[in-house]
Amino acid sequence: MNILIIGGNRGIGLELCRQYATRGARVLATCRNAPGLLRESGAEILDGVDVSSARGIRKLQSGLGKTPLHLLIHNAGKLTRENLDDMDFDRIENQFIVNTLGPLRVIHALYDHLLPKSRIGIVSSRMGSLGDNTSGGMYGYRISKAAVNAAGVSLARDLEPMKIAVALLHPGLVATDMTGGRGIPPSKAASGLIEVMDQLTLANTGRFWHAEGYELPW
Ligand SMILES: NC(=O)c1ccc[n+]([C@@H]2O[C@H](COP(=O)([O-])OP(=O)(O)OC[C@H]3O[C@@H](n4cnc5c(N)ncnc54)[C@H](OP(=O)(O)O)[C@@H]3O)[C@@H](O)[C@H]2O)c1
């Protein structure tokens, strides 16, 4: 089984690589420039893959060659915090470029590597849920994750005839650089996401899942 993890060098992505490799899968993992602990994860490393640039996507395509993919998880993402008193539109735009257009660019570039019964996971966030937004703020992150959810549903519809299923994923609040170390261990989040991906079929494609296994509101 060939598995591609986009953004595998730290945090949740690194744990996904470790756990899938331990299961015996062939794991290919991307990073931008510093593989770090990814070197010891058992994954094959594709470096120079910045999902915000056409150049990064070309690097990904050339690194992959013709490798077929049974599972693709787009994990890479970024978070900055904007509120009404600090509305930095460049930062908001940058999160949209990475968190929304990044997964769309990657999946658009690679969907011909997928096979019938291949699966795609897009690591989104509960922060992108409109129904769950009770605390406001976080403009760029919320917008970018809500938008990637919209893209993910369209991808699920468009890829269904090719028998490819898509899940939008929320890992929980996870102790990584992104949260300043607050939350559950990345290993727990990754094992939950892997369980959700194990259950993904065409019968439940295009839905938004918490890593604990329940559905989230859009
Ligand atoms: N942690 C949480 O509580 C939480 C909650 C909900 C959702 N999420 C989502 O889970 C995913 C992983 O988050 P994390 O907590 O593990 O964060 P993290 O530790 O900050 O890791 C982020 C990963 O994304 C990569 N990345 C960022 N910008 C990129 C770009 N332009 N091109 C390619 N890769 C890029 C980073 O690579 P570099 O090392 O090169 O920067 C790194 O591998 C993200 O999509 C995040 O939004 C996290």
The ligand as an SDF file (V2000), in Angstrom:
LIG
                    3D

 48 52  0  0  0  0  0  0  0  0999 V2000
   -2.7270   21.0730   16.2620 N   0  0  0  0  0  0  0  0  0  0  0  0
   -4.0520   21.2110   16.3310 C   0  0  0  0  0  0  0  0  0  0  0  0
   -4.6600   21.3220   17.4330 O   0  0  0  0  0  0  0  0  0  0  0  0
   -4.8780   21.1970   15.0690 C   0  0  0  0  0  0  0  0  0  0  0  0
   -6.2740   21.2920   15.2080 C   0  0  0  0  0  0  0  0  0  0  0  0
   -7.0590   21.2560   14.0480 C   0  0  0  0  0  0  0  0  0  0  0  0
   -6.4580   21.1140   12.8160 C   0  0  0  0  0  0  0  0  0  0  0  0
   -5.1150   21.0420   12.7110 N   0  0  0  0  0  0  0  0  0  0  0  0
   -4.5280   20.9040   11.3650 C   0  0  0  0  0  0  0  0  0  0  0  0
   -3.6670   19.7810   11.3630 O   0  0  0  0  0  0  0  0  0  0  0  0
   -2.6480   19.9590   10.3750 C   0  0  0  0  0  0  0  0  0  0  0  0
   -1.2800   19.7100   10.9990 C   0  0  0  0  0  0  0  0  0  0  0  0
   -1.1120   20.6560   12.0490 O   0  0  0  0  0  0  0  0  0  0  0  0
   -0.0030   20.5210   13.1940 P   0  0  0  0  0  0  0  0  0  0  0  0
   -0.6880   20.8700   14.4570 O   0  0  0  0  0  0  0  0  0  0  0  0
    0.7450   19.2540   13.0800 O   0  0  0  0  0  0  0  0  0  0  0  0
    0.9100   21.7790   12.7970 O   0  0  0  0  0  0  0  0  0  0  0  0
    2.4710   22.0290   12.7600 P   0  0  0  0  0  0  0  0  0  0  0  0
    3.1780   21.2270   13.7900 O   0  0  0  0  0  0  0  0  0  0  0  0
    2.5860   23.5180   12.7660 O   0  0  0  0  0  0  0  0  0  0  0  0
    2.8880   21.4370   11.3190 O   0  0  0  0  0  0  0  0  0  0  0  0
    2.4390   22.0500   10.1650 C   0  0  0  0  0  0  0  0  0  0  0  0
    2.9590   21.2680    8.9740 C   0  0  0  0  0  0  0  0  0  0  0  0
    2.4870   21.9170    7.7830 O   0  0  0  0  0  0  0  0  0  0  0  0
    3.6190   22.2040    6.9630 C   0  0  0  0  0  0  0  0  0  0  0  0
    3.4010   23.4000    6.1330 N   0  0  0  0  0  0  0  0  0  0  0  0
    3.0380   24.6380    6.5270 C   0  0  0  0  0  0  0  0  0  0  0  0
    2.9880   25.4690    5.4590 N   0  0  0  0  0  0  0  0  0  0  0  0
    3.3230   24.7190    4.3790 C   0  0  0  0  0  0  0  0  0  0  0  0
    3.4630   24.9950    2.9980 C   0  0  0  0  0  0  0  0  0  0  0  0
    3.2680   26.2150    2.4810 N   0  0  0  0  0  0  0  0  0  0  0  0
    3.8180   23.9900    2.1640 N   0  0  0  0  0  0  0  0  0  0  0  0
    4.0410   22.7460    2.6550 C   0  0  0  0  0  0  0  0  0  0  0  0
    3.9450   22.4210    3.9530 N   0  0  0  0  0  0  0  0  0  0  0  0
    3.5880   23.3960    4.8040 C   0  0  0  0  0  0  0  0  0  0  0  0
    4.7500   22.4270    7.9500 C   0  0  0  0  0  0  0  0  0  0  0  0
    5.9900   22.3680    7.2760 O   0  0  0  0  0  0  0  0  0  0  0  0
    7.2560   23.2960    7.7580 P   0  0  0  0  0  0  0  0  0  0  0  0
    7.9140   22.5500    8.8810 O   0  0  0  0  0  0  0  0  0  0  0  0
    8.0890   23.4250    6.5330 O   0  0  0  0  0  0  0  0  0  0  0  0
    6.6880   24.6090    8.2270 O   0  0  0  0  0  0  0  0  0  0  0  0
    4.4860   21.2700    8.9030 C   0  0  0  0  0  0  0  0  0  0  0  0
    4.9350   20.0500    8.3430 O   0  0  0  0  0  0  0  0  0  0  0  0
   -2.8420   21.3780    9.8290 C   0  0  0  0  0  0  0  0  0  0  0  0
   -3.5630   21.3390    8.6120 O   0  0  0  0  0  0  0  0  0  0  0  0
   -3.6710   22.0550   10.9070 C   0  0  0  0  0  0  0  0  0  0  0  0
   -4.4180   23.1400   10.4160 O   0  0  0  0  0  0  0  0  0  0  0  0
   -4.2990   21.0780   13.8110 C   0  0  0  0  0  0  0  0  0  0  0  0
  1  2  1  0
  2  3  2  0
  2  4  1  0
  4  5  1  0
  4 48  2  0
  5  6  2  0
  6  7  1  0
  7  8  2  0
  8  9  1  0
  8 48  1  0
  9 10  1  0
  9 46  1  0
 10 11  1  0
 11 12  1  0
 11 44  1  0
 12 13  1  0
 13 14  1  0
 14 15  2  0
 14 16  1  0
 14 17  1  0
 17 18  1  0
 18 19  2  0
 18 20  1  0
 18 21  1  0
 21 22  1  0
 22 23  1  0
 23 24  1  0
 23 42  1  0
 24 25  1  0
 25 26  1  0
 25 36  1  0
 26 27  1  0
 26 35  1  0
 27 28  2  0
 28 29  1  0
 29 30  1  0
 29 35  2  0
 30 31  1  0
 30 32  2  0
 32 33  1  0
 33 34  2  0
 34 35  1  0
 36 37  1  0
 36 42  1  0
 37 38  1  0
 38 39  2  0
 38 40  1  0
 38 41  1  0
 42 43  1  0
 44 45  1  0
 44 46  1  0
 46 47  1  0
M  CHG  2   8   1  16  -1
M  END
$$$$
